[in-house]
Amino acid sequence: MTAPETVGGDAGGAVLFDVDGTLMDTVYLHTVAWWEALRQKGAHVTTARIHRCIGMGSDHLLDALLGEDRDRDGGEALSAAHDTLYAQYWSRLAPLPGAPDLLRACAARGWRVVLASSAKEEEAQVMIRALDVGDVIDAVTTASDVSSSKPAPDLVQQALEKAGVAAGRAVFVGDAAWDGKAARKAGVRCVGLLTGGWTREELGGAGMEAVYDSPQELLDRLDHSALAAPPSRG
């Protein structure tokens, strides 16, 4: 399924969803894939350090793990190795409990539903198929749409453009501090989920106004959350 590139007209409001760790149970799969890719290239980095960088794009992730003075010519090979290793999981990727129903509930309330993923296009399409909610997704933003990944605000800003809404009419949902920081830089409200392995205090410190255990808990508490209803068009 390929979602519409841009939503036209007055959309009312949009919910921008991070995907890895927010809707899909993939954070630790990425951690292991990066660990192995780095090990294959002679860089021994602990999984604990790698986990803390998941949610960044590969450019920022490698800077954080290897230093900004790293061999940049080798970055593409490291990223390709990660992609090859991670692709072994594609057929087994699973949504987090409540994630598909959460997307459907937001759409039913009148929100534009936009996936704002740092994944590459092919990988993002694999996750969309696994979610099985292509009929309620209005737009998708991937790594190929931006020049700088989270925690830079580019991905959030591009998602807003595709949704056709201003920053003040959107809410971002993510699972990592990088999501909160990117949303805050873009002027977008953000709520967090604990499914990425970050603590409630860390997500709050990154600018998330409320934090929920999982997509299911956010769904259960939707009426009392930032996603209760989109802003009126008036």
MARGU-872721 format. One record per residue (C-alpha): x, y, z; residue in three letters; residue number from 1. Coordinates in steps of 0.2 Angstrom, whole numbers, plus 5000, padded with zeros to 4 digits. Each point is the difference from the previous one (the first is absolute). Last residue first. Example, Ala and Ser with C-alpha at 12.3 -4.5 7.8 and 13.67 -1.06 7.14 Angstrom:
residues 2
<node><px>5068</px><py>4995</py><pz>5036</pz><code>SER</code><pos>2</pos></node>
<node><px>4994</px><py>4983</py><pz>5003</pz><code>ALA</code><pos>1</pos></node>
This chain:
residues 234
<node><px>4932</px><py>5137</py><pz>5064</pz><code>GLY</code><pos>234</pos></node>
<node><px>5007</px><py>4983</py><pz>4994</pz><code>ARG</code><pos>233</pos></node>
<node><px>4999</px><py>4993</py><pz>5017</pz><code>SER</code><pos>232</pos></node>
<node><px>5016</px><py>4992</py><pz>5007</pz><code>PRO</code><pos>231</pos></node>
<node><px>5000</px><py>4981</py><pz>5000</pz><code>PRO</code><pos>230</pos></node>
<node><px>4992</px><py>4990</py><pz>5013</pz><code>ALA</code><pos>229</pos></node>
<node><px>5005</px><py>4989</py><pz>5015</pz><code>ALA</code><pos>228</pos></node>
<node><px>5018</px><py>4999</py><pz>4994</pz><code>LEU</code><pos>227</pos></node>
<node><px>5008</px><py>5011</py><pz>5013</pz><code>ALA</code><pos>226</pos></node>
<node><px>4993</px><py>4987</py><pz>5013</pz><code>SER</code><pos>225</pos></node>
<node><px>4985</px><py>4998</py><pz>5010</pz><code>HIS</code><pos>224</pos></node>
<node><px>4988</px><py>4992</py><pz>4987</pz><code>ASP</code><pos>223</pos></node>
<node><px>5015</px><py>4990</py><pz>4994</pz><code>LEU</code><pos>222</pos></node>
<node><px>5003</px><py>4991</py><pz>5017</pz><code>ARG</code><pos>221</pos></node>
<node><px>4997</px><py>4982</py><pz>4994</pz><code>ASP</code><pos>220</pos></node>
<node><px>5009</px><py>5004</py><pz>4983</pz><code>LEU</code><pos>219</pos></node>
<node><px>5015</px><py>5008</py><pz>5009</pz><code>LEU</code><pos>218</pos></node>
<node><px>5001</px><py>4984</py><pz>5011</pz><code>GLU</code><pos>217</pos></node>
<node><px>4999</px><py>4989</py><pz>4985</pz><code>GLN</code><pos>216</pos></node>
<node><px>5014</px><py>5010</py><pz>4991</pz><code>PRO</code><pos>215</pos></node>
<node><px>5011</px><py>4997</py><pz>5015</pz><code>SER</code><pos>214</pos></node>
<node><px>5005</px><py>5006</py><pz>5018</pz><code>ASP</code><pos>213</pos></node>
<node><px>4994</px><py>5017</py><pz>4997</pz><code>TYR</code><pos>212</pos></node>
<node><px>5010</px><py>5017</py><pz>5002</pz><code>VAL</code><pos>211</pos></node>
<node><px>4992</px><py>5017</py><pz>5000</pz><code>ALA</code><pos>210</pos></node>
<node><px>5007</px><py>5017</py><pz>4995</pz><code>GLU</code><pos>209</pos></node>
<node><px>5015</px><py>4994</py><pz>4991</pz><code>MET</code><pos>208</pos></node>
<node><px>5014</px><py>5013</py><pz>5001</pz><code>GLY</code><pos>207</pos></node>
<node><px>5016</px><py>4990</py><pz>5001</pz><code>ALA</code><pos>206</pos></node>
<node><px>5000</px><py>5001</py><pz>5019</pz><code>GLY</code><pos>205</pos></node>
<node><px>4983</px><py>4991</py><pz>4999</pz><code>GLY</code><pos>204</pos></node>
<node><px>5007</px><py>4986</py><pz>4990</pz><code>LEU</code><pos>203</pos></node>
<node><px>5015</px><py>4998</py><pz>5012</pz><code>GLU</code><pos>202</pos></node>
<node><px>4988</px><py>5000</py><pz>5015</pz><code>GLU</code><pos>201</pos></node>
<node><px>4989</px><py>4987</py><pz>4993</pz><code>ARG</code><pos>200</pos></node>
<node><px>5015</px><py>4989</py><pz>4996</pz><code>THR</code><pos>199</pos></node>
<node><px>5006</px><py>4995</py><pz>4983</pz><code>TRP</code><pos>198</pos></node>
<node><px>4999</px><py>4982</py><pz>4994</pz><code>GLY</code><pos>197</pos></node>
<node><px>4991</px><py>5003</py><pz>4984</pz><code>GLY</code><pos>196</pos></node>
<node><px>4983</px><py>4994</py><pz>5006</pz><code>THR</code><pos>195</pos></node>
<node><px>4998</px><py>5013</py><pz>5013</pz><code>LEU</code><pos>194</pos></node>
<node><px>4989</px><py>5011</py><pz>4989</pz><code>LEU</code><pos>193</pos></node>
<node><px>5001</px><py>5019</py><pz>4998</pz><code>GLY</code><pos>192</pos></node>
<node><px>4989</px><py>5015</py><pz>4996</pz><code>VAL</code><pos>191</pos></node>
<node><px>5006</px><py>5015</py><pz>4990</pz><code>CYS</code><pos>190</pos></node>
<node><px>4993</px><py>5017</py><pz>4996</pz><code>ARG</code><pos>189</pos></node>
<node><px>5008</px><py>5007</py><pz>4984</pz><code>VAL</code><pos>188</pos></node>
<node><px>5011</px><py>5016</py><pz>4999</pz><code>GLY</code><pos>187</pos></node>
<node><px>5012</px><py>4992</py><pz>4988</pz><code>ALA</code><pos>186</pos></node>
<node><px>5014</px><py>5001</py><pz>5013</pz><code>LYS</code><pos>185</pos></node>
<node><px>4989</px><py>4992</py><pz>5012</pz><code>ARG</code><pos>184</pos></node>
<node><px>4995</px><py>4986</py><pz>4988</pz><code>ALA</code><pos>183</pos></node>
<node><px>5019</px><py>4996</py><pz>4997</pz><code>ALA</code><pos>182</pos></node>
<node><px>5004</px><py>5000</py><pz>5019</pz><code>LYS</code><pos>181</pos></node>
<node><px>4985</px><py>4989</py><pz>5004</pz><code>GLY</code><pos>180</pos></node>
<node><px>5004</px><py>4987</py><pz>4987</pz><code>ASP</code><pos>179</pos></node>
<node><px>5019</px><py>5000</py><pz>5004</pz><code>TRP</code><pos>178</pos></node>
<node><px>4994</px><py>4996</py><pz>5018</pz><code>ALA</code><pos>177</pos></node>
<node><px>4993</px><py>4984</py><pz>4994</pz><code>ALA</code><pos>176</pos></node>
<node><px>4983</px><py>4992</py><pz>4999</pz><code>ASP</code><pos>175</pos></node>
<node><px>4990</px><py>5012</py><pz>4988</pz><code>GLY</code><pos>174</pos></node>
<node><px>4983</px><py>5007</py><pz>4997</pz><code>VAL</code><pos>173</pos></node>
<node><px>5000</px><py>5018</py><pz>4992</pz><code>PHE</code><pos>172</pos></node>
<node><px>4984</px><py>5011</py><pz>5002</pz><code>VAL</code><pos>171</pos></node>
<node><px>4995</px><py>5012</py><pz>4986</pz><code>ALA</code><pos>170</pos></node>
<node><px>4990</px><py>5016</py><pz>4999</pz><code>ARG</code><pos>169</pos></node>
<node><px>5013</px><py>5012</py><pz>5007</pz><code>GLY</code><pos>168</pos></node>
<node><px>5012</px><py>4994</py><pz>4987</pz><code>ALA</code><pos>167</pos></node>
<node><px>4990</px><py>5005</py><pz>4985</pz><code>ALA</code><pos>166</pos></node>
<node><px>4990</px><py>4987</py><pz>4990</pz><code>VAL</code><pos>165</pos></node>
<node><px>5001</px><py>4993</py><pz>4982</pz><code>GLY</code><pos>164</pos></node>
<node><px>5005</px><py>4983</py><pz>5006</pz><code>ALA</code><pos>163</pos></node>
<node><px>5014</px><py>4999</py><pz>4987</pz><code>LYS</code><pos>162</pos></node>
<node><px>5007</px><py>5017</py><pz>5007</pz><code>GLU</code><pos>161</pos></node>
<node><px>4998</px><py>4994</py><pz>5018</pz><code>LEU</code><pos>160</pos></node>
<node><px>5009</px><py>4984</py><pz>4996</pz><code>ALA</code><pos>159</pos></node>
<node><px>5014</px><py>5010</py><pz>4992</pz><code>GLN</code><pos>158</pos></node>
<node><px>5002</px><py>5011</py><pz>5016</pz><code>GLN</code><pos>157</pos></node>
<node><px>5000</px><py>4985</py><pz>5011</pz><code>VAL</code><pos>156</pos></node>
<node><px>5014</px><py>4992</py><pz>4989</pz><code>LEU</code><pos>155</pos></node>
<node><px>5010</px><py>5016</py><pz>5000</pz><code>ASP</code><pos>154</pos></node>
<node><px>5000</px><py>5003</py><pz>5018</pz><code>PRO</code><pos>153</pos></node>
<node><px>5017</px><py>4994</py><pz>5004</pz><code>ALA</code><pos>152</pos></node>
<node><px>5001</px><py>4987</py><pz>5014</pz><code>PRO</code><pos>151</pos></node>
<node><px>4996</px><py>4991</py><pz>4988</pz><code>LYS</code><pos>150</pos></node>
<node><px>5006</px><py>4999</py><pz>4982</pz><code>SER</code><pos>149</pos></node>
<node><px>5008</px><py>5013</py><pz>4988</pz><code>SER</code><pos>148</pos></node>
<node><px>4998</px><py>5001</py><pz>4981</pz><code>SER</code><pos>147</pos></node>
<node><px>4982</px><py>4995</py><pz>5000</pz><code>VAL</code><pos>146</pos></node>
<node><px>4988</px><py>4991</py><pz>4989</pz><code>ASP</code><pos>145</pos></node>
<node><px>5011</px><py>4984</py><pz>4998</pz><code>SER</code><pos>144</pos></node>
<node><px>4999</px><py>4997</py><pz>5018</pz><code>ALA</code><pos>143</pos></node>
<node><px>4981</px><py>4997</py><pz>5000</pz><code>THR</code><pos>142</pos></node>
<node><px>4984</px><py>5010</py><pz>5000</pz><code>THR</code><pos>141</pos></node>
<node><px>4983</px><py>4991</py><pz>4998</pz><code>VAL</code><pos>140</pos></node>
<node><px>4983</px><py>5008</py><pz>4996</pz><code>ALA</code><pos>139</pos></node>
<node><px>4982</px><py>4997</py><pz>5003</pz><code>ASP</code><pos>138</pos></node>
<node><px>5000</px><py>4983</py><pz>5009</pz><code>ILE</code><pos>137</pos></node>
<node><px>4983</px><py>4994</py><pz>5003</pz><code>VAL</code><pos>136</pos></node>
<node><px>4998</px><py>4987</py><pz>4986</pz><code>ASP</code><pos>135</pos></node>
<node><px>5018</px><py>4994</py><pz>5002</pz><code>GLY</code><pos>134</pos></node>
<node><px>4996</px><py>4993</py><pz>5017</pz><code>VAL</code><pos>133</pos></node>
<node><px>5008</px><py>4983</py><pz>4999</pz><code>ASP</code><pos>132</pos></node>
<node><px>5013</px><py>5004</py><pz>5013</pz><code>LEU</code><pos>131</pos></node>
<node><px>5011</px><py>4986</py><pz>4992</pz><code>ALA</code><pos>130</pos></node>
<node><px>4997</px><py>5008</py><pz>4983</pz><code>ARG</code><pos>129</pos></node>
<node><px>5005</px><py>5017</py><pz>5006</pz><code>ILE</code><pos>128</pos></node>
<node><px>5016</px><py>4993</py><pz>5008</pz><code>MET</code><pos>127</pos></node>
<node><px>5006</px><py>4992</py><pz>4984</pz><code>VAL</code><pos>126</pos></node>
<node><px>4996</px><py>5017</py><pz>4991</pz><code>GLN</code><pos>125</pos></node>
<node><px>5011</px><py>5009</py><pz>5012</pz><code>ALA</code><pos>124</pos></node>
<node><px>5014</px><py>4987</py><pz>4997</pz><code>GLU</code><pos>123</pos></node>
<node><px>4999</px><py>5004</py><pz>4981</pz><code>GLU</code><pos>122</pos></node>
<node><px>5000</px><py>5019</py><pz>5003</pz><code>GLU</code><pos>121</pos></node>
<node><px>5014</px><py>5001</py><pz>5012</pz><code>LYS</code><pos>120</pos></node>
<node><px>4996</px><py>5002</py><pz>5018</pz><code>ALA</code><pos>119</pos></node>
<node><px>5000</px><py>5016</py><pz>5009</pz><code>SER</code><pos>118</pos></node>
<node><px>4981</px><py>4999</py><pz>5001</pz><code>SER</code><pos>117</pos></node>
<node><px>4987</px><py>5014</py><pz>5001</pz><code>ALA</code><pos>116</pos></node>
<node><px>4984</px><py>4990</py><pz>4997</pz><code>LEU</code><pos>115</pos></node>
<node><px>4985</px><py>5012</py><pz>4998</pz><code>VAL</code><pos>114</pos></node>
<node><px>4982</px><py>4997</py><pz>5005</pz><code>VAL</code><pos>113</pos></node>
<node><px>4989</px><py>5015</py><pz>4997</pz><code>ARG</code><pos>112</pos></node>
<node><px>4989</px><py>5002</py><pz>5015</pz><code>TRP</code><pos>111</pos></node>
<node><px>4981</px><py>4999</py><pz>4998</pz><code>GLY</code><pos>110</pos></node>
<node><px>4995</px><py>4989</py><pz>5015</pz><code>ARG</code><pos>109</pos></node>
<node><px>4999</px><py>4984</py><pz>4989</pz><code>ALA</code><pos>108</pos></node>
<node><px>5018</px><py>5003</py><pz>4994</pz><code>ALA</code><pos>107</pos></node>
<node><px>5006</px><py>5001</py><pz>5018</pz><code>CYS</code><pos>106</pos></node>
<node><px>4991</px><py>4984</py><pz>5005</pz><code>ALA</code><pos>105</pos></node>
<node><px>5007</px><py>4991</py><pz>4984</pz><code>ARG</code><pos>104</pos></node>
<node><px>5018</px><py>5005</py><pz>5005</pz><code>LEU</code><pos>103</pos></node>
<node><px>4997</px><py>4994</py><pz>5018</pz><code>LEU</code><pos>102</pos></node>
<node><px>4992</px><py>4984</py><pz>4994</pz><code>ASP</code><pos>101</pos></node>
<node><px>5016</px><py>4996</py><pz>4990</pz><code>PRO</code><pos>100</pos></node>
<node><px>5011</px><py>5004</py><pz>5015</pz><code>ALA</code><pos>99</pos></node>
<node><px>4990</px><py>4990</py><pz>5013</pz><code>GLY</code><pos>98</pos></node>
<node><px>5014</px><py>4988</py><pz>5004</pz><code>PRO</code><pos>97</pos></node>
<node><px>5016</px><py>5004</py><pz>4991</pz><code>LEU</code><pos>96</pos></node>
<node><px>5000</px><py>4996</py><pz>4982</pz><code>PRO</code><pos>95</pos></node>
<node><px>5010</px><py>4985</py><pz>4994</pz><code>ALA</code><pos>94</pos></node>
<node><px>5015</px><py>4997</py><pz>4989</pz><code>LEU</code><pos>93</pos></node>
<node><px>5003</px><py>4982</py><pz>4996</pz><code>ARG</code><pos>92</pos></node>
<node><px>5002</px><py>5001</py><pz>4981</pz><code>SER</code><pos>91</pos></node>
<node><px>5011</px><py>5015</py><pz>5002</pz><code>TRP</code><pos>90</pos></node>
<node><px>5012</px><py>4992</py><pz>5012</pz><code>TYR</code><pos>89</pos></node>
<node><px>5014</px><py>4995</py><pz>4988</pz><code>GLN</code><pos>88</pos></node>
<node><px>4999</px><py>5018</py><pz>4993</pz><code>ALA</code><pos>87</pos></node>
<node><px>5009</px><py>5006</py><pz>5016</pz><code>TYR</code><pos>86</pos></node>
<node><px>5016</px><py>4991</py><pz>4995</pz><code>LEU</code><pos>85</pos></node>
<node><px>5000</px><py>5008</py><pz>4982</pz><code>THR</code><pos>84</pos></node>
<node><px>4995</px><py>5017</py><pz>5007</pz><code>ASP</code><pos>83</pos></node>
<node><px>5013</px><py>5000</py><pz>5013</pz><code>HIS</code><pos>82</pos></node>
<node><px>5013</px><py>4995</py><pz>4987</pz><code>ALA</code><pos>81</pos></node>
<node><px>4994</px><py>5014</py><pz>4988</pz><code>ALA</code><pos>80</pos></node>
<node><px>5002</px><py>5013</py><pz>5015</pz><code>SER</code><pos>79</pos></node>
<node><px>5018</px><py>4994</py><pz>5003</pz><code>LEU</code><pos>78</pos></node>
<node><px>5004</px><py>5001</py><pz>4982</pz><code>ALA</code><pos>77</pos></node>
<node><px>4993</px><py>5017</py><pz>4998</pz><code>GLU</code><pos>76</pos></node>
<node><px>5010</px><py>5006</py><pz>5016</pz><code>GLY</code><pos>75</pos></node>
<node><px>5017</px><py>4994</py><pz>4994</pz><code>GLY</code><pos>74</pos></node>
<node><px>5004</px><py>5015</py><pz>4990</pz><code>ASP</code><pos>73</pos></node>
<node><px>4995</px><py>5010</py><pz>5015</pz><code>ARG</code><pos>72</pos></node>
<node><px>5015</px><py>4993</py><pz>5010</pz><code>ASP</code><pos>71</pos></node>
<node><px>4996</px><py>5007</py><pz>5017</pz><code>ARG</code><pos>70</pos></node>
<node><px>5004</px><py>5017</py><pz>5006</pz><code>ASP</code><pos>69</pos></node>
<node><px>4982</px><py>5003</py><pz>5006</pz><code>GLU</code><pos>68</pos></node>
<node><px>5003</px><py>4986</py><pz>5012</pz><code>GLY</code><pos>67</pos></node>
<node><px>4996</px><py>4981</py><pz>4998</pz><code>LEU</code><pos>66</pos></node>
<node><px>4984</px><py>4998</py><pz>5010</pz><code>LEU</code><pos>65</pos></node>
<node><px>4993</px><py>5017</py><pz>4999</pz><code>ALA</code><pos>64</pos></node>
<node><px>5006</px><py>5004</py><pz>4983</pz><code>ASP</code><pos>63</pos></node>
<node><px>4993</px><py>4983</py><pz>4994</pz><code>LEU</code><pos>62</pos></node>
<node><px>4983</px><py>5003</py><pz>5007</pz><code>LEU</code><pos>61</pos></node>
<node><px>4999</px><py>5018</py><pz>4993</pz><code>HIS</code><pos>60</pos></node>
<node><px>5003</px><py>4994</py><pz>4982</pz><code>ASP</code><pos>59</pos></node>
<node><px>4990</px><py>4984</py><pz>5003</pz><code>SER</code><pos>58</pos></node>
<node><px>4984</px><py>5010</py><pz>5004</pz><code>GLY</code><pos>57</pos></node>
<node><px>4997</px><py>5001</py><pz>5018</pz><code>MET</code><pos>56</pos></node>
<node><px>4986</px><py>4989</py><pz>5008</pz><code>GLY</code><pos>55</pos></node>
<node><px>5013</px><py>4988</py><pz>5007</pz><code>ILE</code><pos>54</pos></node>
<node><px>5014</px><py>5009</py><pz>5008</pz><code>CYS</code><pos>53</pos></node>
<node><px>4997</px><py>4994</py><pz>5018</pz><code>ARG</code><pos>52</pos></node>
<node><px>4999</px><py>4982</py><pz>4994</pz><code>HIS</code><pos>51</pos></node>
<node><px>5017</px><py>5002</py><pz>4992</pz><code>ILE</code><pos>50</pos></node>
<node><px>5008</px><py>5004</py><pz>5017</pz><code>ARG</code><pos>49</pos></node>
<node><px>4992</px><py>4986</py><pz>5009</pz><code>ALA</code><pos>48</pos></node>
<node><px>5004</px><py>4988</py><pz>4985</pz><code>THR</code><pos>47</pos></node>
<node><px>5018</px><py>5003</py><pz>5004</pz><code>THR</code><pos>46</pos></node>
<node><px>5011</px><py>5006</py><pz>4986</pz><code>VAL</code><pos>45</pos></node>
<node><px>5014</px><py>4990</py><pz>4992</pz><code>HIS</code><pos>44</pos></node>
<node><px>5006</px><py>5008</py><pz>4984</pz><code>ALA</code><pos>43</pos></node>
<node><px>5009</px><py>4987</py><pz>4988</pz><code>GLY</code><pos>42</pos></node>
<node><px>4989</px><py>5002</py><pz>4985</pz><code>LYS</code><pos>41</pos></node>
<node><px>4990</px><py>4984</py><pz>5004</pz><code>GLN</code><pos>40</pos></node>
<node><px>4998</px><py>5006</py><pz>5018</pz><code>ARG</code><pos>39</pos></node>
<node><px>4992</px><py>5016</py><pz>4994</pz><code>LEU</code><pos>38</pos></node>
<node><px>4987</px><py>4990</py><pz>4989</pz><code>ALA</code><pos>37</pos></node>
<node><px>4997</px><py>4988</py><pz>5014</pz><code>GLU</code><pos>36</pos></node>
<node><px>4996</px><py>5013</py><pz>5013</pz><code>TRP</code><pos>35</pos></node>
<node><px>4990</px><py>5010</py><pz>4987</pz><code>TRP</code><pos>34</pos></node>
<node><px>4989</px><py>4984</py><pz>4997</pz><code>ALA</code><pos>33</pos></node>
<node><px>4999</px><py>4997</py><pz>5018</pz><code>VAL</code><pos>32</pos></node>
<node><px>4994</px><py>5017</py><pz>5004</pz><code>THR</code><pos>31</pos></node>
<node><px>4988</px><py>5001</py><pz>4985</pz><code>HIS</code><pos>30</pos></node>
<node><px>4992</px><py>4984</py><pz>5007</pz><code>LEU</code><pos>29</pos></node>
<node><px>4999</px><py>5008</py><pz>5017</pz><code>TYR</code><pos>28</pos></node>
<node><px>4990</px><py>5015</py><pz>4993</pz><code>VAL</code><pos>27</pos></node>
<node><px>4988</px><py>4989</py><pz>4989</pz><code>THR</code><pos>26</pos></node>
<node><px>4984</px><py>4998</py><pz>5009</pz><code>ASP</code><pos>25</pos></node>
<node><px>4990</px><py>5010</py><pz>4988</pz><code>MET</code><pos>24</pos></node>
<node><px>4988</px><py>5015</py><pz>5003</pz><code>LEU</code><pos>23</pos></node>
<node><px>5011</px><py>5011</py><pz>5012</pz><code>THR</code><pos>22</pos></node>
<node><px>5016</px><py>4990</py><pz>5000</pz><code>GLY</code><pos>21</pos></node>
<node><px>5003</px><py>5002</py><pz>4981</pz><code>ASP</code><pos>20</pos></node>
<node><px>4985</px><py>5010</py><pz>4993</pz><code>VAL</code><pos>19</pos></node>
<node><px>5000</px><py>5018</py><pz>5006</pz><code>ASP</code><pos>18</pos></node>
<node><px>4983</px><py>5006</py><pz>4998</pz><code>PHE</code><pos>17</pos></node>
<node><px>4994</px><py>5018</py><pz>4995</pz><code>LEU</code><pos>16</pos></node>
<node><px>4982</px><py>5003</py><pz>5005</pz><code>VAL</code><pos>15</pos></node>
<node><px>4992</px><py>5013</py><pz>4989</pz><code>ALA</code><pos>14</pos></node>
<node><px>4987</px><py>5014</py><pz>5002</pz><code>GLY</code><pos>13</pos></node>
<node><px>4987</px><py>5009</py><pz>4990</pz><code>GLY</code><pos>12</pos></node>
<node><px>5006</px><py>4994</py><pz>4983</pz><code>ALA</code><pos>11</pos></node>
<node><px>4996</px><py>5017</py><pz>4991</pz><code>ASP</code><pos>10</pos></node>
<node><px>5004</px><py>4995</py><pz>4982</pz><code>GLY</code><pos>9</pos></node>
<node><px>5012</px><py>4988</py><pz>4992</pz><code>GLY</code><pos>8</pos></node>
<node><px>5008</px><py>4985</py><pz>5008</pz><code>VAL</code><pos>7</pos></node>
<node><px>5017</px><py>4996</py><pz>4992</pz><code>THR</code><pos>6</pos></node>
<node><px>5009</px><py>4985</py><pz>4994</pz><code>GLU</code><pos>5</pos></node>
<node><px>4985</px><py>4988</py><pz>5002</pz><code>PRO</code><pos>4</pos></node>
<node><px>5005</px><py>4984</py><pz>5008</pz><code>ALA</code><pos>3</pos></node>
<node><px>5008</px><py>4985</py><pz>4991</pz><code>THR</code><pos>2</pos></node>
<node><px>4994</px><py>4983</py><pz>5004</pz><code>MET</code><pos>1</pos></node>
